[in-house]
Amino acid sequence: MKQSHKTVALWIVFILMFAVLFKVVDENSRHRREIKFSDFIRAVKEKKIAEVTFKGDNSIIGSFKEPQPPDGKQYFETIGDTSSGKIFDILDQNGIIPNYERAEKTPFWQQLLISWFPMALLFLVFYIFMRQIQVGGGKAMSFGKSRARMMTENQTRVTFKDVAGVEEAKEELEEIIGFLKDPKKFTRLGGRIPKGVLLMGPPGTGKTLLARAIAGEAGAPFFSISGSDFVEMFVGVGASRVRDLFEQGKKHAPCIIFIDEIDAVGRHRGAGLGGGHDEREQTLNQLLVEMDGFESNDGVILIAATNRPDVLDPALLRPGRFDRRVVVNKPDLKGRAQILAVHARKTPMSSDVRLEFIARGTPGFSGADLENLVNEAALIAARKDKKYLEMSDFEEAKDKVLMGVERRSMVISDEEKKNTAYHEAGHTLVGKVLPGMDPIHKVTIIPRGMALGLTQTLPQEDRLSLSKDKAENSIAFLMGGRIAEEIIFGHKTTGAGNDIERATDLARRMVCEWGMSDVLGPLTFGKKEEAIFLGREIAQHRDYSEDTARMIDKEVRDIVERNFARAKKILTDKIDILHNLAKALLEHEVLDGEEIQAIVDGLPYVKSTTGGSKTPPPVADDGGTVPQGSTPPLPA
């Protein structure tokens, strides 16, 4: 029975009980008016009374000859000494002979209902109220109790078979599972199992999924809680919940306690606005004591996850608390293929679907991104009433995730469309001519997301670092769109705003962070100041002189202008190819890598029958798509 149905039934019972009580109490008196005895005598003398009945020794009921204002009731009741002869004499003098009736005896059940029902009803309401505030998420009367949810073997299990692309992390965590199943295997040689394991990595890489898999594999009690569940507006609640959590863990030892997003409570102490008496810091202090304090927590293994390990307190990260740190990075080519296989288990797919090709075309995707990709492909196929997912569905889903949804309904003038075509053609041509640039995967002038056009590049091999030549080529590539607009139309538009911003930022990082300037040498400039309480950089300390600042600005300008001139020379020398690329874009709106290569090589152009969505060759993990022809994300 659903909770809503129970609530409705309870209210119906309440209403019926109130109705019965009201009827019992008011059945005989609802048509009578209570009047004073003096008003009764006055009415008798004024000849307004029709009949009178004595009930018992003190009850008088009767009726008026006519309904009486203000309520218009004709019947009345009052209290008087009916055994006295004075009342009889007054009635006799006014021509009224009273009737006599025995007083009605109230049944026992009515007496019980009238006397005890209100108290029982009050007790019932109080009981229901207390039950309601104790269950669910409120727990109004138990502030200091832990909100951890305990998972058992009977619940839906997630195992390591459901986790892919993080083989090294799985190997690290298998020891935890082995200890829980056979502790003597590790303790007989004098070793001890790590008290805590910290899972850290970018969002969406599967940290929480790994913890759920541990719970499913270990077969031991598993307590799950979020870091934000500890902190409340009430002083001392967080510390109390930490104590209660570990007390529950000790009762069910050996067990696992999982704290998701531990950075919510484990940030560096002393950085908060409340100083050392901040409620969050008191919670952290209690957590430190419980993890490795005076009392031991044998058999209680703490697993925590965060994507901000840099803001955690050093006392939390030391051995004895978090002995082991497991990095969960974004998957490589092999890992992406394995993750796609996991998510595609419940999805009917056509025989033409090649998951390894999809993995090659999704560099930089996390596990969550790949899951979303499979889901988008399924939705696209369902929209087309297909029984199976085809390769075209995955390609369309990939373009949607990487570049955004096509906005074909957007009204664009011919002039704007032509400007966008030459802008993207400029990016494309510069990217094809410069050595070492990532292959152009797709170019479109169909508005996607916030951009009017897009040039998508995908790297051909794993790239974990960035060379100086590659950085300068990327700046030239970024400037290709603006230069094409100037050469063809002789004007400048706002379409290159993002390109210029990224090019300037890249040049400044070359000078100030990576030491790639021949003039300033291998030095870094500008020390970043971080507010740990906020978890982000809010200022940059200027540790250099004004003369150095002018040299930095000049060097940044020289790098950008030098590569601007390189890109301009390429487009000027190959102006015919630029025209051909723009013409093909205006005609077909979308070009893939093979079609672009044919145009650059001067071969006869034939539009692909597959709609220009071919899968590129093997690629790396850091590519992407950038509005208006910008470069893929660069390593920090």
C-alpha positions as CSV (number, residue, x, y, z in Angstrom):
1,M,0.0,0.0,0.0
2,K,1.4,3.3,-1.0
3,Q,2.1,6.0,1.5
4,S,-0.3,8.4,-0.1
5,H,-3.1,5.8,0.1
6,K,-2.4,5.3,3.8
7,T,-2.6,9.0,4.4
8,V,-5.9,9.3,2.7
9,A,-7.4,6.3,4.6
10,L,-6.2,7.8,7.9
11,W,-7.9,11.1,7.2
12,I,-11.1,9.3,6.2
13,V,-11.1,7.4,9.6
14,F,-10.6,10.7,11.4
15,I,-13.5,12.4,9.6
16,L,-15.9,9.5,10.3
17,M,-15.0,9.4,14.0
18,F,-15.5,13.2,14.3
19,A,-18.9,12.8,12.6
20,V,-20.0,10.1,14.9
21,L,-19.0,12.1,18.0
22,F,-20.7,15.2,16.7
23,K,-23.9,13.2,16.0
24,V,-24.0,11.6,19.5
25,V,-23.4,14.9,21.3
26,D,-25.6,17.1,19.2
27,E,-28.3,14.7,18.0
28,N,-30.9,15.9,20.5
29,S,-29.9,19.4,21.0
30,R,-29.2,20.7,17.5
31,H,-32.9,21.7,17.0
32,R,-33.3,23.3,20.5
33,R,-32.3,26.6,21.9
34,E,-30.8,26.8,25.4
35,I,-32.5,29.6,27.3
36,K,-32.2,31.0,30.9
37,F,-34.7,30.0,33.5
38,S,-35.7,33.6,34.0
39,D,-36.3,33.9,30.2
40,F,-38.5,30.8,30.4
41,I,-40.7,32.2,33.2
42,R,-41.0,35.5,31.3
43,A,-42.1,33.7,28.2
44,V,-44.7,31.7,30.2
45,K,-46.1,35.0,31.5
46,E,-46.2,36.5,28.1
47,K,-48.2,33.5,26.8
48,K,-45.5,32.5,24.2
49,I,-45.1,28.9,25.4
50,A,-47.1,26.2,23.7
51,E,-46.1,23.1,25.7
52,V,-43.7,22.2,28.5
53,T,-42.3,18.8,29.5
54,F,-40.4,18.0,32.7
55,K,-37.6,15.5,32.3
56,G,-36.2,14.3,35.6
57,D,-35.8,16.8,38.5
58,N,-34.1,19.7,36.7
59,S,-34.5,19.5,33.0
60,I,-37.3,21.4,31.2
61,I,-37.9,21.2,27.4
62,G,-40.8,22.5,25.4
63,S,-41.8,24.6,22.4
64,F,-42.8,28.2,21.6
65,K,-46.1,29.0,19.8
66,E,-44.0,30.6,17.1
67,P,-40.3,30.5,16.0
68,Q,-38.4,33.0,18.0
69,P,-35.7,35.4,16.8
70,P,-32.8,35.6,16.3
71,D,-32.2,32.0,15.1
72,G,-35.9,31.2,14.4
73,K,-35.9,28.0,16.6
74,Q,-39.2,26.9,18.0
75,Y,-38.0,24.4,20.6
76,F,-36.1,25.2,23.7
77,E,-34.5,23.6,26.8
78,T,-33.5,25.0,30.2
79,I,-32.6,24.0,33.7
80,G,-34.9,24.4,36.7
81,D,-36.1,22.8,39.9
82,T,-39.1,20.8,38.6
83,S,-39.9,19.3,42.0
84,S,-40.8,22.8,43.4
85,G,-44.5,23.6,43.3
86,K,-43.8,27.3,42.4
87,I,-43.0,26.4,38.7
88,F,-46.2,24.3,38.5
89,D,-48.3,27.2,39.9
90,I,-46.9,29.7,37.4
91,L,-47.6,27.3,34.5
92,D,-51.1,26.6,35.9
93,Q,-51.9,30.3,36.2
94,N,-51.0,30.7,32.5
95,G,-53.0,27.8,31.3
96,I,-50.1,25.3,30.8
97,I,-50.2,21.8,32.1
98,P,-46.7,20.3,32.0
99,N,-46.0,16.8,30.8
100,Y,-43.7,14.4,32.8
101,E,-41.0,12.1,31.3
102,R,-38.3,10.0,32.8
103,A,-34.7,11.3,32.4
104,E,-32.9,9.4,29.6
105,K,-29.9,7.4,30.7
106,T,-26.9,7.8,28.5
107,P,-25.6,4.5,27.2
108,F,-22.2,3.4,28.5
109,W,-20.5,3.5,25.1
110,Q,-21.7,7.0,24.5
111,Q,-20.2,8.1,27.9
112,L,-17.0,6.3,27.0
113,L,-16.9,7.9,23.6
114,I,-17.5,11.4,24.9
115,S,-15.1,11.2,27.8
116,W,-12.2,9.3,26.4
117,F,-12.3,9.8,22.6
118,P,-10.7,13.3,22.7
119,M,-7.8,12.1,24.8
120,A,-7.3,9.0,22.6
121,L,-7.4,11.1,19.5
122,L,-4.8,13.5,20.9
123,F,-2.5,10.6,21.8
124,L,-3.0,9.1,18.3
125,V,-2.1,12.4,16.6
126,F,1.0,12.9,18.8
127,Y,2.1,9.3,17.9
128,I,1.7,9.8,14.2
129,F,3.5,13.2,14.4
130,M,6.5,11.6,16.2
131,R,6.6,8.8,13.6
132,Q,6.6,11.2,10.7
133,I,9.5,13.3,12.1
134,Q,11.6,10.3,12.8
135,V,11.4,8.6,9.3
136,G,12.5,10.0,6.0
137,G,15.1,12.6,5.5
138,G,14.0,15.0,8.2
139,K,14.9,13.2,11.5
140,A,13.9,16.3,13.4
141,M,14.4,14.7,16.8
142,S,17.7,13.0,16.0
143,F,20.0,15.7,14.7
144,G,23.2,14.0,15.8
145,K,22.4,10.6,14.2
146,S,24.3,9.6,11.1
147,R,22.5,9.7,7.8
148,A,24.5,6.9,6.3
149,R,22.6,4.3,4.3
150,M,23.5,0.7,4.8
151,M,23.7,-1.6,1.7
152,T,23.4,-5.3,2.0
153,E,23.9,-8.3,-0.3
154,N,20.2,-8.5,-1.0
155,Q,20.2,-5.1,-2.7
156,T,21.0,-4.5,-6.4
157,R,24.6,-5.5,-6.7
158,V,27.2,-3.8,-8.8
159,T,30.4,-5.8,-9.4
160,F,33.7,-5.2,-11.1
161,K,32.2,-6.6,-14.3
162,D,30.2,-3.4,-14.5
163,V,33.3,-1.3,-14.2
164,A,35.7,-0.9,-17.1
165,G,38.5,1.4,-18.2
166,V,40.1,1.7,-14.8
167,E,42.0,-1.5,-14.5
168,E,44.8,-0.1,-12.3
169,A,42.3,1.3,-9.8
170,K,40.4,-2.1,-9.7
171,E,43.7,-3.9,-8.9
172,E,44.4,-1.5,-6.0
173,L,40.9,-2.1,-4.6
174,E,40.9,-5.8,-4.9
175,E,43.2,-6.0,-1.9
176,I,40.6,-4.4,0.2
177,I,38.0,-7.0,-0.9
178,G,40.6,-9.8,-0.2
179,F,41.2,-8.5,3.3
180,L,37.5,-8.4,4.1
181,K,37.1,-12.0,2.8
182,D,40.3,-13.4,4.3
183,P,42.0,-11.1,6.8
184,K,44.6,-13.7,8.0
185,K,46.1,-13.8,4.5
186,F,47.5,-10.3,5.1
187,T,48.0,-10.2,8.8
188,R,50.0,-13.4,9.2
189,L,53.1,-11.7,7.7
190,G,52.7,-8.7,10.0
191,G,51.0,-6.4,7.5
192,R,47.9,-4.4,8.0
193,I,45.3,-3.4,5.6
194,P,45.0,0.3,4.7
195,K,42.7,2.2,7.0
196,G,41.6,4.5,4.3
197,V,41.5,4.7,0.5
198,L,41.1,8.0,-1.3
199,L,39.6,7.8,-4.9
200,M,40.5,11.0,-6.8
201,G,40.1,12.0,-10.4
202,P,38.1,14.2,-12.7
203,P,34.3,14.2,-12.6
204,G,32.5,11.3,-14.3
205,T,35.4,8.9,-14.3
206,G,33.7,6.3,-12.1
207,K,34.8,6.9,-8.5
208,T,31.3,6.4,-7.0
209,L,30.7,3.4,-9.3
210,L,34.0,1.8,-8.0
211,A,32.8,2.2,-4.4
212,R,29.5,0.5,-5.3
213,A,31.4,-2.3,-7.0
214,I,33.4,-2.8,-3.8
215,A,30.2,-3.1,-1.9
216,G,28.9,-5.7,-4.3
217,E,32.2,-7.7,-4.4
218,A,33.1,-7.7,-0.7
219,G,29.8,-9.1,0.6
220,A,30.4,-7.0,3.8
221,P,28.2,-4.2,5.3
222,F,28.6,-1.0,3.3
223,F,27.7,2.4,4.7
224,S,27.3,5.2,2.1
225,I,27.1,8.9,3.0
226,S,27.8,12.2,1.3
227,G,30.3,14.8,2.7
228,S,27.6,17.4,2.8
229,D,25.4,15.3,5.1
230,F,27.6,16.0,8.0
231,V,27.4,19.8,8.1
232,E,24.2,21.4,9.5
233,M,23.3,24.8,10.8
234,F,23.3,23.5,14.3
235,V,26.6,23.6,16.2
236,G,28.1,20.2,17.0
237,V,25.8,18.2,14.7
238,G,28.5,17.3,12.2
239,A,30.9,15.9,14.8
240,S,28.1,14.0,16.5
241,R,27.1,12.4,13.1
242,V,30.8,11.4,12.5
243,R,30.9,9.7,15.9
244,D,27.6,7.9,15.3
245,L,28.8,6.8,11.8
246,F,31.9,5.1,13.2
247,E,30.0,3.6,16.1
248,Q,27.7,1.9,13.5
249,G,30.7,0.8,11.6
250,K,32.3,-0.8,14.7
251,K,29.1,-2.7,15.4
252,H,29.1,-4.2,11.9
253,A,32.9,-4.7,11.6
254,P,34.4,-5.7,9.3
255,C,32.7,-3.2,7.1
256,I,33.3,-0.4,4.6
257,I,32.3,3.3,5.1
258,F,32.1,5.3,1.9
259,I,32.1,9.1,2.0
260,D,31.3,10.7,-1.4
261,E,32.6,14.2,-2.1
262,I,34.7,14.4,1.0
263,D,36.0,17.8,0.0
264,A,32.8,19.3,1.4
265,V,33.9,18.5,4.9
266,G,37.7,17.8,4.5
267,R,38.9,21.2,3.3
268,H,42.1,22.7,4.7
269,R,41.6,24.0,8.2
270,G,42.2,27.6,9.1
271,A,41.0,28.9,5.7
272,G,37.3,29.3,6.7
273,L,35.6,32.5,7.6
274,G,35.0,31.2,11.1
275,G,38.7,30.5,11.8
276,G,39.4,27.5,14.0
277,H,35.9,27.4,15.5
278,D,34.1,26.8,12.2
279,E,31.5,24.1,12.4
280,R,33.0,22.4,9.3
281,E,36.4,22.3,11.0
282,Q,35.0,20.8,14.1
283,T,33.5,18.0,12.0
284,L,36.8,17.5,10.3
285,N,38.6,17.3,13.6
286,Q,36.2,14.6,14.8
287,L,36.7,12.7,11.5
288,L,40.5,12.8,12.0
289,V,40.2,11.4,15.5
290,E,37.8,8.6,14.4
291,M,40.1,7.6,11.6
292,D,43.3,7.4,13.6
293,G,42.9,8.6,17.1
294,F,43.4,7.1,20.6
295,E,40.9,4.3,20.0
296,S,41.4,1.9,17.1
297,N,38.9,1.2,14.4
298,D,39.9,-2.3,13.5
299,G,37.8,-3.8,10.7
300,V,36.4,-0.4,9.6
301,I,37.8,0.6,6.2
302,L,37.1,4.2,5.0
303,I,36.8,4.9,1.3
304,A,36.4,8.5,0.1
305,A,36.0,10.1,-3.3
306,T,36.8,13.6,-4.4
307,N,37.7,15.5,-7.6
308,R,39.5,18.2,-5.6
309,P,42.4,16.5,-3.7
310,D,44.3,19.7,-3.7
311,V,42.1,21.4,-1.2
312,L,42.0,18.6,1.4
313,D,43.7,19.0,4.8
314,P,47.2,17.5,5.0
315,A,46.3,15.8,8.3
316,L,43.6,13.9,6.4
317,L,46.0,12.6,3.7
318,R,48.8,11.3,5.9
319,P,49.5,7.6,6.3
320,G,47.3,6.0,9.0
321,R,44.3,7.8,7.7
322,F,44.3,7.7,4.0
323,D,47.1,5.2,3.4
324,R,46.4,4.7,-0.2
325,R,45.5,7.1,-3.0
326,V,43.9,5.7,-6.1
327,V,43.9,8.0,-9.2
328,V,40.9,7.4,-11.5
329,N,41.8,9.1,-14.7
330,K,39.9,9.4,-18.0
331,P,40.1,6.2,-19.9
332,D,42.4,5.7,-22.9
333,L,41.4,4.2,-26.3
334,K,41.2,0.6,-24.9
335,G,39.3,1.7,-21.8
336,R,36.8,3.7,-23.8
337,A,36.0,0.6,-25.9
338,Q,35.5,-1.5,-22.7
339,I,33.2,1.2,-21.2
340,L,31.1,1.3,-24.4
341,A,30.8,-2.5,-24.3
342,V,29.5,-2.3,-20.7
343,H,26.9,0.3,-21.5
344,A,25.9,-1.4,-24.7
345,R,25.0,-4.7,-23.0
346,K,21.3,-3.8,-22.7
347,T,21.1,-2.1,-26.0
348,P,20.2,-4.0,-29.2
349,M,22.7,-3.0,-31.9
350,S,23.1,-3.7,-35.6
351,S,25.9,-5.7,-37.0
352,D,27.5,-2.6,-38.5
353,V,28.2,-1.0,-35.1
354,R,32.0,-1.0,-34.3
355,L,32.5,0.1,-30.7
356,E,36.3,0.4,-31.2
357,F,35.7,2.9,-34.0
358,I,33.4,4.9,-31.7
359,A,36.1,4.8,-29.0
360,R,38.6,6.2,-31.5
361,G,36.3,9.1,-32.3
362,T,35.7,10.1,-28.6
363,P,39.0,11.2,-27.2
364,G,38.9,12.9,-23.8
365,F,35.5,11.3,-22.9
366,S,35.0,10.1,-19.4
367,G,32.9,7.1,-18.4
368,A,29.9,9.4,-17.8
369,D,30.3,11.0,-21.2
370,L,30.4,7.6,-22.9
371,E,27.3,6.5,-21.0
372,N,25.5,9.6,-22.2
373,L,26.7,9.0,-25.7
374,V,25.1,5.5,-25.8
375,N,21.9,6.9,-24.3
376,E,21.7,9.7,-26.9
377,A,22.2,7.2,-29.6
378,A,19.4,5.0,-28.2
379,L,17.1,8.1,-28.1
380,I,17.9,9.0,-31.7
381,A,17.2,5.5,-32.9
382,A,13.9,5.4,-30.9
383,R,12.9,8.7,-32.4
384,K,13.3,7.1,-35.9
385,D,11.4,4.0,-34.8
386,K,14.3,1.7,-35.3
387,K,14.6,-1.7,-33.8
388,Y,18.4,-1.7,-33.5
389,L,21.0,1.0,-33.0
390,E,23.1,1.6,-36.1
391,M,26.5,3.2,-36.6
392,S,24.8,6.4,-38.0
393,D,22.9,6.8,-34.7
394,F,26.2,6.7,-32.8
395,E,27.8,9.2,-35.2
396,E,24.8,11.6,-34.9
397,A,24.9,11.2,-31.1
398,K,28.7,11.9,-31.1
399,D,28.2,15.1,-33.1
400,K,25.4,16.2,-30.8
401,V,27.5,15.7,-27.7
402,L,30.7,17.2,-29.1
403,M,29.3,20.1,-31.1
404,G,25.8,20.6,-29.8
405,V,22.4,20.3,-31.3
406,E,21.9,21.6,-34.9
407,R,19.8,24.8,-35.0
408,R,18.5,24.4,-38.6
409,S,15.5,26.6,-37.8
410,M,17.8,29.6,-37.1
411,V,17.3,32.2,-39.8
412,I,20.7,33.3,-41.2
413,S,21.2,35.8,-44.0
414,D,23.1,34.9,-47.1
415,E,25.8,37.4,-46.2
416,E,26.2,35.9,-42.7
417,K,26.3,32.4,-44.0
418,K,28.9,33.3,-46.6
419,N,31.1,35.0,-43.9
420,T,30.8,31.9,-41.7
421,A,31.8,29.6,-44.6
422,Y,35.0,31.6,-45.3
423,H,35.7,31.8,-41.6
424,E,35.6,28.0,-41.2
425,A,37.4,27.5,-44.5
426,G,40.2,29.7,-43.2
427,H,40.6,27.5,-40.1
428,T,40.4,24.3,-42.1
429,L,43.0,25.4,-44.7
430,V,45.6,26.6,-42.2
431,G,45.1,23.4,-40.2
432,K,45.7,21.2,-43.2
433,V,48.8,23.1,-44.3
434,L,50.7,23.5,-41.0
435,P,52.8,20.5,-40.0
436,G,51.9,18.5,-36.9
437,M,48.3,19.7,-36.6
438,D,45.6,17.4,-35.6
439,P,43.5,16.1,-38.5
440,I,40.3,18.0,-39.4
441,H,37.5,15.6,-38.7
442,K,34.5,17.7,-39.7
443,V,33.6,21.2,-40.6
444,T,30.0,22.6,-40.6
445,I,28.4,26.0,-41.0
446,I,25.1,24.7,-39.5
447,P,24.7,26.6,-36.2
448,R,25.4,24.2,-33.3
449,G,25.1,25.2,-29.7
450,M,26.2,28.9,-29.3
451,A,28.4,28.9,-32.5
452,L,27.4,29.7,-36.1
453,G,30.0,27.3,-37.4
454,L,32.4,24.7,-36.1
455,T,35.7,23.1,-37.1
456,Q,36.2,19.8,-35.3
457,T,39.7,18.3,-34.9
458,L,40.7,15.0,-33.5
459,P,44.2,14.1,-32.5
460,Q,45.9,11.1,-34.2
461,E,47.9,9.9,-31.3
462,D,48.1,10.2,-27.5
463,R,49.3,13.6,-26.5
464,L,50.2,14.3,-22.9
465,S,52.4,17.3,-23.5
466,L,52.6,20.3,-25.9
467,S,55.7,21.4,-27.8
468,K,56.5,25.0,-28.7
469,D,56.0,24.4,-32.4
470,K,52.6,22.8,-31.8
471,A,51.6,25.7,-29.6
472,E,52.6,28.2,-32.2
473,N,50.8,26.3,-35.0
474,S,47.7,26.2,-32.8
475,I,47.8,30.0,-32.6
476,A,48.1,30.3,-36.4
477,F,45.2,27.9,-36.7
478,L,43.1,30.0,-34.4
479,M,43.8,33.1,-36.4
480,G,42.8,31.5,-39.7
481,G,39.2,32.5,-39.5
482,R,39.8,36.2,-38.8
483,I,42.4,36.4,-41.6
484,A,40.0,34.8,-44.1
485,E,37.3,37.3,-43.3
486,E,39.8,40.2,-43.8
487,I,41.2,38.9,-47.1
488,I,37.8,38.1,-48.7
489,F,35.5,40.8,-47.3
490,G,37.9,43.4,-46.0
491,H,36.2,43.7,-42.6
492,K,36.4,42.2,-39.1
493,T,33.5,40.6,-37.2
494,T,32.8,39.4,-33.7
495,G,32.9,35.7,-34.9
496,A,36.6,35.5,-34.1
497,G,36.2,36.7,-30.5
498,N,36.7,33.3,-29.0
499,D,39.6,32.5,-31.3
500,I,41.5,35.6,-30.3
501,E,40.8,35.1,-26.6
502,R,42.2,31.5,-26.8
503,A,45.2,32.5,-28.9
504,T,46.1,35.3,-26.5
505,D,45.8,33.0,-23.5
506,L,47.9,30.3,-25.2
507,A,50.6,32.8,-26.0
508,R,50.6,34.2,-22.4
509,R,50.9,30.7,-21.0
510,M,53.8,30.0,-23.3
511,V,55.6,33.1,-21.9
512,C,54.6,33.1,-18.2
513,E,54.1,29.4,-17.4
514,W,55.9,27.1,-19.8
515,G,59.2,29.2,-20.3
516,M,58.9,29.0,-24.1
517,S,60.1,32.6,-24.7
518,D,63.6,33.0,-26.2
519,V,63.7,36.6,-24.9
520,L,62.6,36.0,-21.2
521,G,64.1,32.5,-20.9
522,P,63.0,29.5,-18.9
523,L,61.2,31.4,-16.2
524,T,57.7,31.5,-14.8
525,F,56.0,34.8,-13.9
526,G,53.0,35.3,-11.7
527,K,52.5,33.2,-8.6
528,K,48.9,32.0,-8.2
529,E,47.2,32.7,-4.9
530,E,44.4,30.3,-3.9
531,A,41.7,30.7,-1.4
532,I,41.4,27.2,-0.1
533,F,38.1,27.9,1.6
534,L,36.6,28.8,-1.8
535,G,38.6,26.1,-3.7
536,R,39.6,28.3,-6.6
537,E,42.1,30.9,-7.6
538,I,41.0,34.4,-6.8
539,A,44.1,36.4,-7.4
540,Q,47.5,36.2,-9.1
541,H,50.5,37.6,-7.2
542,R,52.7,39.8,-9.4
543,D,56.2,38.9,-8.5
544,Y,58.0,40.8,-11.3
545,S,58.8,44.4,-12.1
546,E,57.1,46.9,-14.5
547,D,59.9,46.5,-17.0
548,T,59.4,42.7,-17.0
549,A,55.7,43.2,-17.4
550,R,56.3,45.3,-20.5
551,M,58.6,42.6,-21.9
552,I,56.0,40.0,-21.2
553,D,53.3,42.0,-23.0
554,K,55.7,42.6,-26.0
555,E,56.6,38.9,-26.2
556,V,53.0,37.8,-26.1
557,R,52.2,40.3,-28.9
558,D,55.1,39.1,-31.0
559,I,54.1,35.5,-30.7
560,V,50.5,36.2,-31.8
561,E,51.5,38.6,-34.6
562,R,54.2,36.2,-35.9
563,N,51.7,33.4,-36.2
564,F,49.1,35.7,-37.6
565,A,51.5,36.5,-40.4
566,R,52.2,32.8,-41.0
567,A,48.5,32.0,-41.3
568,K,47.9,35.0,-43.6
569,K,50.7,33.9,-46.0
570,I,49.2,30.4,-46.2
571,L,45.7,31.7,-47.0
572,T,47.1,34.3,-49.5
573,D,49.1,31.7,-51.4
574,K,46.3,29.2,-51.5
575,I,43.4,31.6,-52.1
576,D,41.9,29.3,-54.8
577,I,41.6,26.4,-52.3
578,L,40.1,28.7,-49.8
579,H,37.4,29.7,-52.3
580,N,36.7,26.0,-53.2
581,L,36.4,25.1,-49.5
582,A,34.0,27.9,-48.8
583,K,32.0,27.1,-52.0
584,A,31.6,23.4,-50.9
585,L,30.5,24.5,-47.4
586,L,27.9,26.9,-48.8
587,E,26.6,24.1,-51.0
588,H,26.6,21.1,-48.6
589,E,26.9,22.8,-45.1
590,V,28.9,19.8,-43.7
591,L,32.3,18.4,-44.9
592,D,34.1,15.5,-43.4
593,G,37.9,14.8,-43.4
594,E,38.1,12.9,-46.6
595,E,36.1,15.5,-48.5
596,I,38.3,18.3,-47.2
597,Q,41.4,16.4,-48.2
598,A,40.1,15.9,-51.7
599,I,39.4,19.7,-52.1
600,V,42.9,20.6,-50.7
601,D,44.5,18.1,-53.1
602,G,42.6,19.6,-56.0
603,L,40.8,16.3,-56.8
604,P,37.3,16.2,-58.3
605,Y,34.9,16.8,-55.4
606,V,32.1,14.2,-54.8
607,K,29.9,14.5,-51.8
608,S,29.9,11.5,-49.5
609,T,26.7,9.4,-49.6
610,T,26.9,8.8,-45.9
611,G,26.3,12.4,-45.1
612,G,29.9,13.2,-44.1
613,S,30.0,11.4,-40.8
614,K,32.9,9.0,-41.2
615,T,34.9,7.8,-38.2
616,P,38.4,9.1,-38.1
617,P,41.5,7.0,-37.6
618,P,42.8,6.1,-34.2
619,V,42.9,9.2,-32.0
620,A,44.1,10.2,-28.5
621,D,42.4,11.4,-25.4
622,D,42.6,15.2,-25.5
623,G,40.9,16.2,-28.7
624,G,37.7,18.0,-29.0
625,T,35.7,20.5,-30.8
626,V,35.9,24.2,-30.5
627,P,33.5,26.9,-31.8
628,Q,34.6,28.9,-34.7
629,G,37.6,26.8,-35.4
630,S,39.5,26.9,-32.2
631,T,42.0,24.3,-31.1
632,P,41.4,21.3,-28.8
633,P,41.9,21.8,-25.0
634,L,45.5,22.1,-24.2
635,P,47.4,20.5,-21.3
636,A,47.8,22.7,-18.2
